Amino acid sequence: MARDTLALLARLRRLSVAAAQGVLADAQLRARDAELRQAAAAALLLAERNSGGADYAAWHPRGVAARDAAGRDAAQAETRRAAALGVLVAARTAERSVERLAEERAKTAHRDALRRDTIRLEEAAYPASTPRRT
């Protein structure tokens, strides 16, 4: 049985899109988590400053470092999210290209079938008066 390579390619493209969607969903969750950690670190820094505790001067550098690290993590997570989105866009584009190619193939097959039917009808309606000899 001959395999339809276009159908196989379409299936691979669908799997590629599904995988890219999974990676993007994970990246979005990680980016959101990093944003929340960044916001929490900034809020804690502000709360400690407003509390006016005696050990604030000792704690402040660690709080700033934690906030800055959370900010870097959030920026990296956002970069990974954007990259995952780009991969998904490329996968969907490739999937649509295969779909369009399959549609064109189906249209061509339909036109060819109509053409063959027309030829058969014409041959049936106007048979040759003499048989062909080769």
Secondary structure, DSSP 4 states (H G I P E B T S, - for coil): ----HHHHHHHHHHHHHHHHHHHHHHHHHHHHHHHHHHHHHHHHHHHHHHHT-TTHHHHHHHHHHHHHHHHHHHHHHHHHHHHHHHHHHHHHHHHHHHHHHHHHHHHHHHHHHHHHHHHHHHHHHS--SS----
